[in-house]
């Protein structure tokens, strides 16, 4: 292998894929990054078996090749290289040489034949602007539980409803729902994406401005953009019928300024009890709402 590319683009790609490497000591290959130099790209892949990612970095390829390198070490080395614009990757025997104008580093290679393949997801697909996808996820994911005891609620539930894509999460104490309108939305089966994978999906696509194609199958889903392919395992379970606990009618309805409500709640929680519980009291005659704690 011999290839040259922008060091900033390579840094960003390595930093992203390194986060998805596994920490399984019995399978050390999951801690590595697979590099493929072919055509006009250096392709980087990593996986922890629950989540997998592939990113293409434009490059000048002089000699094609495939290598496997330790993810954390490579990320640390590239982040320590400052001031250079281009980096050259070349193999010699069982080592990978990373060279710039001012730096040269040799890394040990690992057998790339042992690296797992990323699943190619086939099924129903839909296109969604990345901003709307991230908005939907960010609006609800904090309500999901982080415990794996109940995987159905340690996830974000996504399903279609008329011309909306609905995002839902709950930890059985709180519930968040967000509806995002989409044009030409196809029918697709409801899916449950694990909370841990949701965090990485946000990190990968938070600064992407293009449309993302989501492809769904029974056990996997993938997110495809111009240079990035990310695949996630889906939870095989049934999300609680949360609509039953949403009141159908209300005795009192109050409209308040958002910032006033947020500031009042923040002030109240500072001196609330150990359970951070506060009580809202509404005085209709005075047109006031108070926090009691």
N, C-alpha and C positions, 0 to 999 in steps of 0.2 A: 504494500500500500504506500502511496505517496500522494498527498493532497494538501492544498492550501485554501484558507478561507479567512474571513473576518474574525478576529479573536473575540470581539464583543458579541457577535452572533453566536459563536461557539460557546462562550461563557454562559450566555443566557440559556441556551439549549441544555448544556450539561447541568446547570443549576436546577432546571426544571425536571429533567429525567432522573437526576440523582435522588430527589425527594421520594421517588416512587420505587427505588430499589428496595429489596427486602432485607431483613435483618435476621434471616433464618440461618443459624450456625450449621445446621445439618445440610443446607443447600447453599454453599458459598457463592455459587454462580449467580444467585439472586441479588448479590451485593454488587454485581458488575454492570457495566454499560456495554452494549454491543454497538460497535461502529462499523458501518458499511460504506465504503467509498465506491460509488458507481455513477455512471452517466455524469450529471453536473451537480451532484449533491453528496454531502456526508450525512448519512442517516443514523440517528442515535435511537436506541431502544433500551427500555428497562421495564421490569415487571416485578411485582411482589405476589403474583398469582391471583390476587383479587383485583388488581388494577394494573393496566399496562399502557405504555405510551410510546409513540414514535414521532420524532421531529426531524424534518429535513432542513439542512443548512446548505445554502448555495456555496459551491466550492469549485476550484479548478482541480480536476482529477488527472494526475499524470500516470498513476498506476492504480488499478482497482484492487480492492482487498477487503477482508473482513477480520476484525480483531475484537477481543473482549478485554476490558480494563476495569480496575477497581473504581467504583463510582465516587466514593468519598475522597479518595486520594486525588483523582483527576480534578474534581471540583475545587479542592483546596489549592492545587497547583495553579490552575487557570486564574482563580481569583487573586492570587498573589502576583500575577504578571501585570505590570502597569506600564502605560505609555506606548505599547506597541499596537500596530493596527492589524497586522496579518500574522497568522500562525501556520506553520507547516507540520503535518503529521506524516511520519514515515516509519516503516518497520525495518528492523534489522535483526534477524534471528528470532529470539523470543522476547524482544523488547520493542516498545513503541517510543520513537523519539519525537518530543514536542519541542519545536524550536521557533524562536522569534529573533529579531535583530540583537536582543540583549540577553536572551535566556535559552538554555538548552537543558532538557530534562529527559531522562530515560525511565520508562515505566515497564514493569513486568506484565506480560500478556498471560491471559488465562484461556483455556480451551474453549473456543467459541462454539464447538459442536454441541456442548452441553446446554447452551442457552435456550430457554423455552421459546416456542413460537407464540406470537400474539394471535389471539383468535380473530378470524375475519367474520364479522357479524353480518348476517343476512336476514332480512325481514322487512317490516314496515319502516318507512323512513319519513321524516318531516324536517323541514327547514325552519329555523328560528334565528332571528338576530341575536348575536351573542349578548348584547345589552339586556334584552328581555329575558334570556335564559338566566343570566347572573342575577337580575333583579328578582325573578321568581324564586330562585334558590335562597338568596340572601334574606328574603322577606320571611322565610319560615324555618330555615335549618337550625337556628338557635334553640328552637322548641323541641328538637329531637333529643332523646336520651342518648347518653354516650356509653351506656352499659350494653354489653353483648348478651345479657340474660334474656332479653326479649328483642330479637333482631328485627321484628316487624316495626317496632317503634324507634329502633336505633337506626332510622333511615328517613329519607324524604320520599313521600308518596306523590306520584305524578300520574294524572289521568286526563282524558279529554272530556269536555263538557260543552256541547254545542260548538260555538266558535271560540272557546277558551281552552287554554291549557292550564290545569289547576295544580298548584304545588301545596302540599300539606305536610305538617310535622307535629308530633305531640310526644310528651314524655309521661302522659296520663295525668299531669297536674296543670299543664297549660297546652294551648292549641293555637297554631297559626295556619292560616289559609291565605293563599294569594292566587288570584285569577289574572291571566295574561291573555289578551285577545290576539288571535292569529288569523291571517287570511288563508283560505284554502287548507284548513287543518284536516288531515286525514284521521280516520278512526284508528285507534291503537289500544292494545290491552294495557290496563294500569300496571305501573312498574314501581318497585321499591329499590332505591339506590342507597347503599349503606352510608351512614353518616361519615365514616372515615374517608370514603371515596369522594363524597360531596365536597369536603374541605379541599382536596386536591383539584377537583374540577373547577372550583372557584379560582384557585391560584393560577391554573393553566390558562383559563379563558377570561379572566377579569379585565385584561388590557387588550383583548382582541376586539376589533371593530367590524369584522365581517360576519356574514351568516354562518351558522353552524348546522351541519346535517346530523341529525340524530337517527341512528338505525337501531331497531329493537328486535330482539329475538326472545325466546323463552327464558334463557338464563343469563344473557349478556346484552349490554347496550354499548354503542360506540358513539363518539363525538368526533366529527370530521370537519376540519377547517383546511385552509390552503396548505399549510405546512405541518399540521399536527393531526395525529390520529390517536385518540385515547379510548380505551375500552375498559368497561367496568363490569364486575359481577353484579347480578341482581339478587335480591333476597327472595327466596321461595317461601312466601307466607301470605297472610291475609291482614291487611291494615284494618284497624278497628273502624266500625261504622260510626264515624265521628259526627255525622249530621244529626244523630239522635240526641246528642247532648247540647246542640245549639238551640236556644229558645226560639220558639216560633212567634212569640209576641213579647212586648216589653211594656211595663207599667210606666217607666220613666225614661225619657230621652233628653240628654243634655248635650249641648254644643259648646265646646270650649276652644280657646286658642291652643294649638299644639304645644308651643314653647312654654306657655303658662302651666299646662298640665305636667310637662316633663320636669320643669324646674321645681314644682311643688312636690312631686313624687321623689325626686332626688334629695330634696331637703328633708322629707319625712323619713326616708330610709336610713339617714345618718343616725337618728336616735330611736329607731323602731326596735322591736324586740328581736331576739335571736333568730326568729323565723322570718324576719323582714316583712311582717304583716302590717298592713295599714287598712283603715276603713274609710270609705268614701261616703260622706253625708251630703245630701242635696236638699237645700231649702228653696222650694219653689217660689214662695212668697217674696223672699229676698233676692231671688235669682243668683244664688251663691252655692258653690260646692266646696266642702271642706274635707281635709284629710284628718282623720282621728287616729291616734296611735298611742 
